[in-house]
Amino acid sequence: MRTRLLFSLVALTLAVTASAQTAPPASQRLSLAECIALALQRNLDIQIRRLQPTIDLYNLDSARGFYDLTVNLNAVQRFNASPGAADPASRLFNVPNEVFTESYGPSLTQQLSSGGRVTLNADVIRRSGNQFNSFTYSTDAGISLTQPLLKNSWIDATRQTILVNKRTLKIDELALRGQLMTTINNVQQAYYELIFARDNVLVQEASLGLAEKLLADNQRRVQVGALAPLDEKQSESQVAARRADLLSARRDLEIQINALKALLNDDFGSWATVGLEPADRLLALPQSLDAQESWRSGMAARPDLQASKESVERQNIVLRYNHNQLFPSLDLTLTYGHNGIGQTLPGGLNGLQRGDNQFYSYGIVLSFPLSNTTAKNNFKASKVQKEVLLLQLKQLEQRIIVEIDNAVRQARTAFEKIESTRQARLYAESALDAEQKKLENGRSTSFFVLQLQRDLTAARSAEIRALADYNKTLANLALSEGTTLEKNNIGLELK
């Protein structure tokens, strides 16, 4: 799996429009799809998470470097002098001896995927001294093999590291997928909240307009003596209250704009003075909600569940290695080669060419600790750790099922609330209209009209709130199912 191009994410079927410019204009009108596209490019959480698979690849390649062919070149000069001495048996005097030895030659060492090691060597040795008439050349070339048969045979520390790093890479790729889904969901939640905040400002502006109109009407009635001054004061009080509500709604709108900006870019300062306006409207599109189907989707597509399964497989690798370390070390050793000797270098090489001076050896080396305490306890600890991971996997599966079930129920309830709040708003409009006519005919008071205006404002806000909540619950359901990318037409292929 090569994730260096991981964030060639995709053919992002979402096109990034002018909103992707480095220097954004003073105000932008963005659709939800455009916001998601911006977030996928510039969200800081995604940028941070995207780097981890690259680090994992470097770690994986670093571990594979253990199998790089190693070339050794040696050039060694030795001098050995021994003093002369009298031999009591022969009554002869051995003269002092001086020997100069020069050794040159390359060797190649290759670590094997079976845990063994192969070495090829070739050496040229030149000797000189007072016991030689001239230089003497000797040569040898051979191959040696060491192969574990028990401990470190089917898996060793290097192979464990490589296999673990592969699983870690997969886990972090799944974590990246999860971060993409989470960020998209966060953008959706912020976008729907922004639409609600914008529409709520319109609701509060309309509420203020109703209160101001009633105040103007009451002032005229007071002037002609058709209304008591107390009604005028009540109207003035409600106008002031509606202005305060409008200020709060505008403040909430600015907060939601900032919340969305923080998700869409990595340089908030450059966007500080940019206004954002949602181009989409809140719609209540009916969805087919099947808890069983959502459960199946969640079990198959949730990246955190897949990552949990990968963690179990990664622990199996550790367990396999620790089990192998319980065995004694039994290594097979083989050596084979040829040598030659002569007064000249070509003469020394003739023995190698003829192949008449061969040498070989073979054997086994057995070693083991008497108690093997470390290996035994590492194996036991890794078994317990696997049990923990399996329980955590089961716990996560259960939590996902509960989460999806709750999300389905919330979506159903949210959809039902839309119709209820719409009816409530219609009733509130009719009640206010009837009460205003009664006031005009002198059969009601401003108190009741003002109360019904407040009810209408609350009903309008509740209807918008229900629409926003329904869309938010659908986004949360997609996240719980693990289908956020698919439902937003985003393709992500991990290579």
Secondary structure, 3 states (H helix, E strand, C coil): CCCCCCCCCCCCCCCCCHHHCCCCCCEEEECHHHHHHHHHHHCHHHHHHHHHHHHHHHHHHHHHHHHCCEEEEEEEEEEEEECCEEECCCCEEECCEEEEEEEEEEEEEEECCCCCEEEEEEEEEEEEECCCCCCEEEEEEEEEEEEECCCCCCCCHHHHHHHHHHHHHHHHHHHHHHHHHHHHHHHHHHHHHHHHHHHHHHHHHHHHHHHHHHHHHHHHHHHCCCCCHHHHHHHHHHHHHHHHHHHHHHHHHHHHHHHHHHHHCCCHHHHCCCEEEECCCCCCCCCCCCHHHHHHHHHHHCHHHHHHHHHHHHHHHHHHHHHHCCCCEEEEEEEEEEEEEECCHHHHHHHHHHCCCEEEEEEEEEECCCCCHHHHHHHHHHHHHHHHHHHHHHHHHHHHHHHHHHHHHHHHHHHHHHHHHHHHHHHHHHHHHHHHHHHHCCCCCHHHHHHHHHHHHHHHHHHHHHHHHHHHHHHHHHHHHCCHHHHCCCCCCCC
